[in-house]
Amino acid sequence: MINVIGLGYIGLPTALMMASHGVEVIGTDYNKQLVETLNAGRTTFKENGLDELFQSALKAGIKFTTEYQKTDMYIVSVPTPYDKFSKKVDACYVVAAVKEVMKVCPKGATVVIESTVSPGTIDRYVRPVIEENGFNIGEDINLVHAPERIIPGNMVYELLHNNRTVGADSREIGEKVKKYYASFCQGDIVVTDIRTAEMTKVVENTFRAVNIAFANELSLICDKAGINVWELINLANKHPRVNILQPGCGVGGHCIAVDPYFITADFPMESKIISTAREINNYKAFWCAEKVQNAMLKFELEHHCKPVIAMMGLAFKPDIDDLREAPAKYITTKVMQSCNNANIYIVEPNVQEHNVFKLTDYKEAYERADIV
């Protein structure tokens, strides 16, 4: 039996996938309301294919609880935010989960950390917790890092098809854990050491962040030069060795927007390109907000009245309800703060309601807006 700890964007799909492929799974989360929702037969966020996977897992016997279980394997999939000041990983949720696991786990159990962490986090924070509870790692408890590799909007498909990395202290334990993931994963599963697995995950997302920054920087240059950036990228990408990404309004989500900090905070002198890329992507959202404000001012000067504004989208990418680190939230807030009680409609069709933003139906906002 596997006890999956943390039933959020990563833990829940992982638990459902394993259960649907013949593994006995109990999912644990401290959020009582979330567990009650799952036990009532409803998923807790929007994701393509998740409802069907949920029903399959329910038929296979998956259970949900707020209690940690006594079993031989744990998958810890809790959030890993970063400190807003130091930009270093905040491992408090991982540490808290491992502490609770230590209270119930038997000798010989394997603890798998799926949460994305900076290189060295498991050595600095997780190993001491296990040892402080009287366990010898490698003898009493096996420790593994198997970082997730899925993207919101396509989680179910990518769980099945993406390659995986399993980091372990010994090849034997790594191969043992690999078999569990191989129950559903059709991609390659490679066993390595823990620190390499930690670095591999953050490097993958950092690579994406740097390439997005290049596209965003091009958009800034082209705007100033009077060049259509979309045409430019389309022409440049006709070269066989060029593949420039599409610029956007920044970078969002809990992976590409956060993981580069896990490198720059620990290696500030060695990560100059990565640091600059983060600055560019952050600045792009500020730049977009200024563009909206300028359009509003131009409208007011031309029409002698304040415009009605429709801000379309809050999520960080299409067709999801994930608003984490979304640049659209910053842009919307910045625009609202720049105005005195302006008439602004905010649209996010994948979210039913929001505690901060008053959401409006797409058609109503579009029909009433002077500026979209």
TIMAR-165194 format. One record per residue (C-alpha): x, y, z; chain; residue in three letters. Coordinates in steps of 0.25 Angstrom, whole numbers, plus 5000, padded with zeros to 4 digits. Layout:
BEGIN
NODE;X;Y;Z;A;ALA;
...
***
This chain:
BEGIN
NODE;5000;5000;5000;A;MET;
NODE;5005;5014;4997;A;ILE;
NODE;5001;5026;5005;A;ASN;
NODE;5001;5039;4997;A;VAL;
NODE;5003;5051;5005;A;ILE;
NODE;4997;5064;4999;A;GLY;
NODE;4985;5063;4990;A;LEU;
NODE;4987;5076;4982;A;GLY;
NODE;4991;5079;4967;A;TYR;
NODE;5001;5068;4967;A;ILE;
NODE;4998;5058;4979;A;GLY;
NODE;4984;5056;4975;A;LEU;
NODE;4986;5052;4960;A;PRO;
NODE;4998;5043;4964;A;THR;
NODE;4989;5036;4975;A;ALA;
NODE;4978;5034;4965;A;LEU;
NODE;4987;5029;4954;A;MET;
NODE;4994;5019;4963;A;MET;
NODE;4981;5014;4968;A;ALA;
NODE;4975;5012;4954;A;SER;
NODE;4987;5003;4951;A;HIS;
NODE;4986;4993;4962;A;GLY;
NODE;4993;5000;4973;A;VAL;
NODE;4986;5000;4987;A;GLU;
NODE;4986;5015;4990;A;VAL;
NODE;4981;5024;5002;A;ILE;
NODE;4982;5039;5000;A;GLY;
NODE;4984;5048;5012;A;THR;
NODE;4983;5063;5013;A;ASP;
NODE;4982;5072;5025;A;TYR;
NODE;4970;5080;5018;A;ASN;
NODE;4958;5073;5024;A;LYS;
NODE;4949;5080;5014;A;GLN;
NODE;4957;5075;5002;A;LEU;
NODE;4956;5061;5008;A;VAL;
NODE;4941;5062;5010;A;GLU;
NODE;4940;5067;4995;A;THR;
NODE;4948;5055;4990;A;LEU;
NODE;4940;5045;4999;A;ASN;
NODE;4927;5051;4993;A;ALA;
NODE;4932;5047;4979;A;GLY;
NODE;4936;5061;4974;A;ARG;
NODE;4950;5066;4969;A;THR;
NODE;4955;5079;4975;A;THR;
NODE;4961;5086;4962;A;PHE;
NODE;4959;5086;4947;A;LYS;
NODE;4968;5077;4939;A;GLU;
NODE;4966;5070;4926;A;ASN;
NODE;4963;5055;4928;A;GLY;
NODE;4963;5057;4943;A;LEU;
NODE;4949;5053;4946;A;ASP;
NODE;4949;5041;4938;A;GLU;
NODE;4962;5037;4945;A;LEU;
NODE;4956;5040;4958;A;PHE;
NODE;4944;5030;4955;A;GLN;
NODE;4954;5019;4951;A;SER;
NODE;4962;5021;4964;A;ALA;
NODE;4949;5020;4972;A;LEU;
NODE;4945;5007;4966;A;LYS;
NODE;4959;5002;4969;A;ALA;
NODE;4957;5005;4984;A;GLY;
NODE;4965;5018;4986;A;ILE;
NODE;4962;5024;5000;A;LYS;
NODE;4964;5038;5005;A;PHE;
NODE;4967;5043;5019;A;THR;
NODE;4973;5053;5028;A;THR;
NODE;4981;5042;5036;A;GLU;
NODE;4995;5037;5032;A;TYR;
NODE;4995;5022;5030;A;GLN;
NODE;5004;5011;5035;A;LYS;
NODE;5010;5006;5022;A;THR;
NODE;5023;5002;5014;A;ASP;
NODE;5023;5014;5005;A;MET;
NODE;5020;5029;5005;A;TYR;
NODE;5019;5039;4994;A;ILE;
NODE;5021;5053;4999;A;VAL;
NODE;5015;5063;4989;A;SER;
NODE;5013;5076;4997;A;VAL;
NODE;5015;5090;4992;A;PRO;
NODE;5029;5096;4992;A;THR;
NODE;5028;5111;4992;A;PRO;
NODE;5040;5120;4992;A;TYR;
NODE;5043;5131;5002;A;ASP;
NODE;5039;5145;4996;A;LYS;
NODE;5052;5151;5001;A;PHE;
NODE;5063;5141;5000;A;SER;
NODE;5057;5134;4988;A;LYS;
NODE;5061;5121;4995;A;LYS;
NODE;5052;5109;4995;A;VAL;
NODE;5043;5108;5007;A;ASP;
NODE;5043;5094;5011;A;ALA;
NODE;5034;5095;5023;A;CYS;
NODE;5022;5087;5017;A;TYR;
NODE;5032;5076;5013;A;VAL;
NODE;5038;5075;5027;A;VAL;
NODE;5024;5076;5034;A;ALA;
NODE;5020;5064;5025;A;ALA;
NODE;5032;5056;5028;A;VAL;
NODE;5031;5058;5043;A;LYS;
NODE;5017;5053;5042;A;GLU;
NODE;5021;5041;5034;A;VAL;
NODE;5032;5038;5044;A;MET;
NODE;5021;5036;5055;A;LYS;
NODE;5014;5025;5048;A;VAL;
NODE;5024;5018;5038;A;CYS;
NODE;5030;5004;5041;A;PRO;
NODE;5044;5001;5040;A;LYS;
NODE;5048;4997;5025;A;GLY;
NODE;5038;5008;5019;A;ALA;
NODE;5042;5016;5007;A;THR;
NODE;5039;5031;5007;A;VAL;
NODE;5038;5037;4993;A;VAL;
NODE;5039;5052;4992;A;ILE;
NODE;5032;5057;4979;A;GLU;
NODE;5031;5072;4983;A;SER;
NODE;5040;5080;4975;A;THR;
NODE;5052;5085;4983;A;VAL;
NODE;5065;5092;4981;A;SER;
NODE;5078;5083;4980;A;PRO;
NODE;5082;5079;4994;A;GLY;
NODE;5069;5082;5001;A;THR;
NODE;5067;5067;5004;A;ILE;
NODE;5081;5066;5010;A;ASP;
NODE;5079;5079;5018;A;ARG;
NODE;5065;5078;5023;A;TYR;
NODE;5059;5064;5021;A;VAL;
NODE;5070;5055;5025;A;ARG;
NODE;5072;5062;5039;A;PRO;
NODE;5057;5060;5042;A;VAL;
NODE;5058;5045;5039;A;ILE;
NODE;5070;5043;5047;A;GLU;
NODE;5065;5051;5059;A;GLU;
NODE;5054;5041;5060;A;ASN;
NODE;5064;5030;5062;A;GLY;
NODE;5064;5024;5048;A;PHE;
NODE;5076;5020;5041;A;ASN;
NODE;5074;5024;5026;A;ILE;
NODE;5078;5013;5017;A;GLY;
NODE;5075;5003;5028;A;GLU;
NODE;5062;5006;5035;A;ASP;
NODE;5057;5016;5025;A;ILE;
NODE;5059;5018;5010;A;ASN;
NODE;5059;5032;5005;A;LEU;
NODE;5056;5035;4990;A;VAL;
NODE;5054;5047;4981;A;HIS;
NODE;5045;5045;4969;A;ALA;
NODE;5041;5059;4965;A;PRO;
NODE;5028;5061;4957;A;GLU;
NODE;5028;5065;4942;A;ARG;
NODE;5014;5069;4938;A;ILE;
NODE;5008;5082;4934;A;ILE;
NODE;4994;5087;4937;A;PRO;
NODE;4984;5085;4926;A;GLY;
NODE;4991;5072;4921;A;ASN;
NODE;4994;5065;4934;A;MET;
NODE;4987;5052;4932;A;VAL;
NODE;4994;5050;4918;A;TYR;
NODE;5007;5054;4923;A;GLU;
NODE;5007;5045;4936;A;LEU;
NODE;5005;5034;4926;A;LEU;
NODE;5015;5038;4916;A;HIS;
NODE;5026;5047;4921;A;ASN;
NODE;5040;5042;4925;A;ASN;
NODE;5043;5041;4940;A;ARG;
NODE;5055;5042;4949;A;THR;
NODE;5057;5034;4962;A;VAL;
NODE;5068;5039;4971;A;GLY;
NODE;5072;5029;4982;A;ALA;
NODE;5084;5026;4991;A;ASP;
NODE;5085;5012;4985;A;SER;
NODE;5082;5006;4972;A;ARG;
NODE;5074;4995;4978;A;GLU;
NODE;5064;5005;4985;A;ILE;
NODE;5063;5013;4973;A;GLY;
NODE;5059;5001;4964;A;GLU;
NODE;5049;4997;4975;A;LYS;
NODE;5042;5010;4974;A;VAL;
NODE;5043;5011;4959;A;LYS;
NODE;5034;4998;4958;A;LYS;
NODE;5023;5006;4965;A;TYR;
NODE;5024;5017;4955;A;TYR;
NODE;5025;5007;4944;A;ALA;
NODE;5011;5002;4947;A;SER;
NODE;5006;5014;4939;A;PHE;
NODE;5017;5022;4933;A;CYS;
NODE;5020;5018;4919;A;GLN;
NODE;5032;5028;4918;A;GLY;
NODE;5047;5025;4922;A;ASP;
NODE;5049;5024;4937;A;ILE;
NODE;5064;5027;4940;A;VAL;
NODE;5070;5024;4953;A;VAL;
NODE;5081;5033;4959;A;THR;
NODE;5085;5040;4972;A;ASP;
NODE;5076;5049;4980;A;ILE;
NODE;5084;5062;4978;A;ARG;
NODE;5085;5060;4962;A;THR;
NODE;5070;5057;4962;A;ALA;
NODE;5067;5070;4970;A;GLU;
NODE;5076;5078;4960;A;MET;
NODE;5070;5071;4948;A;THR;
NODE;5056;5076;4951;A;LYS;
NODE;5059;5091;4954;A;VAL;
NODE;5068;5091;4942;A;VAL;
NODE;5057;5086;4933;A;GLU;
NODE;5048;5098;4937;A;ASN;
NODE;5059;5108;4937;A;THR;
NODE;5062;5104;4923;A;PHE;
NODE;5048;5108;4919;A;ARG;
NODE;5048;5121;4927;A;ALA;
NODE;5061;5126;4920;A;VAL;
NODE;5056;5123;4906;A;ASN;
NODE;5042;5130;4910;A;ILE;
NODE;5051;5142;4915;A;ALA;
NODE;5057;5142;4901;A;PHE;
NODE;5044;5143;4894;A;ALA;
NODE;5039;5153;4904;A;ASN;
NODE;5051;5162;4902;A;GLU;
NODE;5050;5161;4887;A;LEU;
NODE;5035;5166;4889;A;SER;
NODE;5041;5178;4897;A;LEU;
NODE;5051;5181;4886;A;ILE;
NODE;5041;5180;4874;A;CYS;
NODE;5031;5189;4881;A;ASP;
NODE;5042;5200;4882;A;LYS;
NODE;5047;5197;4868;A;ALA;
NODE;5033;5197;4862;A;GLY;
NODE;5034;5183;4857;A;ILE;
NODE;5023;5172;4858;A;ASN;
NODE;5029;5162;4868;A;VAL;
NODE;5020;5151;4863;A;TRP;
NODE;5024;5152;4849;A;GLU;
NODE;5039;5153;4853;A;LEU;
NODE;5038;5140;4861;A;ILE;
NODE;5031;5133;4850;A;ASN;
NODE;5041;5137;4840;A;LEU;
NODE;5053;5134;4849;A;ALA;
NODE;5047;5120;4852;A;ASN;
NODE;5048;5116;4838;A;LYS;
NODE;5063;5114;4840;A;HIS;
NODE;5065;5099;4843;A;PRO;
NODE;5073;5102;4856;A;ARG;
NODE;5064;5113;4862;A;VAL;
NODE;5052;5111;4870;A;ASN;
NODE;5048;5123;4878;A;ILE;
NODE;5036;5122;4887;A;LEU;
NODE;5024;5132;4887;A;GLN;
NODE;5025;5144;4896;A;PRO;
NODE;5014;5146;4907;A;GLY;
NODE;5011;5155;4918;A;CYS;
NODE;5021;5149;4928;A;GLY;
NODE;5023;5135;4934;A;VAL;
NODE;5013;5128;4943;A;GLY;
NODE;5010;5115;4950;A;GLY;
NODE;5017;5109;4961;A;HIS;
NODE;5028;5103;4953;A;CYS;
NODE;5034;5112;4942;A;ILE;
NODE;5032;5124;4951;A;ALA;
NODE;5038;5118;4963;A;VAL;
NODE;5048;5108;4960;A;ASP;
NODE;5059;5117;4955;A;PRO;
NODE;5060;5124;4968;A;TYR;
NODE;5064;5110;4974;A;PHE;
NODE;5077;5111;4966;A;ILE;
NODE;5079;5126;4967;A;THR;
NODE;5077;5127;4982;A;ALA;
NODE;5088;5116;4985;A;ASP;
NODE;5097;5120;4973;A;PHE;
NODE;5096;5135;4971;A;PRO;
NODE;5110;5137;4965;A;MET;
NODE;5109;5125;4955;A;GLU;
NODE;5094;5128;4950;A;SER;
NODE;5095;5141;4943;A;LYS;
NODE;5087;5138;4931;A;ILE;
NODE;5076;5131;4939;A;ILE;
NODE;5075;5143;4949;A;SER;
NODE;5074;5152;4937;A;THR;
NODE;5063;5144;4931;A;ALA;
NODE;5055;5144;4943;A;ARG;
NODE;5056;5160;4943;A;GLU;
NODE;5052;5160;4929;A;ILE;
NODE;5040;5151;4931;A;ASN;
NODE;5036;5159;4944;A;ASN;
NODE;5037;5172;4936;A;TYR;
NODE;5028;5168;4925;A;LYS;
NODE;5016;5167;4934;A;ALA;
NODE;5019;5182;4939;A;PHE;
NODE;5021;5186;4924;A;TRP;
NODE;5008;5180;4920;A;CYS;
NODE;5001;5187;4931;A;ALA;
NODE;5007;5200;4927;A;GLU;
NODE;5002;5197;4912;A;LYS;
NODE;4988;5196;4918;A;VAL;
NODE;4989;5209;4926;A;GLN;
NODE;4994;5216;4914;A;ASN;
NODE;4982;5211;4905;A;ALA;
NODE;4972;5216;4916;A;MET;
NODE;4979;5230;4916;A;LEU;
NODE;4979;5231;4901;A;LYS;
NODE;4964;5227;4901;A;PHE;
NODE;4960;5237;4911;A;GLU;
NODE;4967;5248;4904;A;LEU;
NODE;4961;5244;4890;A;GLU;
NODE;4947;5242;4895;A;HIS;
NODE;4946;5251;4908;A;HIS;
NODE;4941;5240;4917;A;CYS;
NODE;4947;5228;4924;A;LYS;
NODE;4947;5215;4917;A;PRO;
NODE;4941;5202;4921;A;VAL;
NODE;4952;5191;4922;A;ILE;
NODE;4951;5176;4921;A;ALA;
NODE;4963;5168;4926;A;MET;
NODE;4962;5155;4920;A;MET;
NODE;4968;5143;4928;A;GLY;
NODE;4974;5141;4941;A;LEU;
NODE;4980;5127;4940;A;ALA;
NODE;4994;5126;4936;A;PHE;
NODE;4991;5118;4923;A;LYS;
NODE;4978;5114;4916;A;PRO;
NODE;4967;5104;4920;A;ASP;
NODE;4972;5103;4935;A;ILE;
NODE;4967;5109;4948;A;ASP;
NODE;4981;5110;4954;A;ASP;
NODE;4985;5124;4957;A;LEU;
NODE;4998;5122;4964;A;ARG;
NODE;5008;5133;4961;A;GLU;
NODE;5000;5137;4949;A;ALA;
NODE;5005;5150;4943;A;PRO;
NODE;4990;5153;4939;A;ALA;
NODE;4987;5155;4954;A;LYS;
NODE;4998;5165;4955;A;TYR;
NODE;4994;5172;4943;A;ILE;
NODE;4980;5173;4947;A;THR;
NODE;4983;5178;4961;A;THR;
NODE;4993;5188;4955;A;LYS;
NODE;4982;5194;4946;A;VAL;
NODE;4972;5194;4957;A;MET;
NODE;4981;5202;4966;A;GLN;
NODE;4984;5212;4956;A;SER;
NODE;4970;5216;4954;A;CYS;
NODE;4960;5223;4964;A;ASN;
NODE;4948;5214;4964;A;ASN;
NODE;4949;5210;4949;A;ALA;
NODE;4939;5202;4942;A;ASN;
NODE;4947;5189;4940;A;ILE;
NODE;4941;5175;4937;A;TYR;
NODE;4950;5163;4940;A;ILE;
NODE;4948;5150;4933;A;VAL;
NODE;4953;5136;4936;A;GLU;
NODE;4943;5125;4931;A;PRO;
NODE;4950;5114;4938;A;ASN;
NODE;4948;5120;4952;A;VAL;
NODE;4934;5120;4958;A;GLN;
NODE;4937;5131;4968;A;GLU;
NODE;4949;5138;4974;A;HIS;
NODE;4952;5144;4988;A;ASN;
NODE;4959;5157;4982;A;VAL;
NODE;4954;5159;4968;A;PHE;
NODE;4939;5160;4965;A;LYS;
NODE;4938;5152;4952;A;LEU;
NODE;4929;5155;4940;A;THR;
NODE;4923;5146;4929;A;ASP;
NODE;4932;5147;4917;A;TYR;
NODE;4921;5152;4907;A;LYS;
NODE;4916;5162;4916;A;GLU;
NODE;4930;5168;4918;A;ALA;
NODE;4933;5168;4904;A;TYR;
NODE;4920;5175;4900;A;GLU;
NODE;4921;5186;4910;A;ARG;
NODE;4936;5188;4908;A;ALA;
NODE;4943;5200;4901;A;ASP;
NODE;4957;5193;4903;A;ILE;
NODE;4959;5178;4904;A;VAL;
***
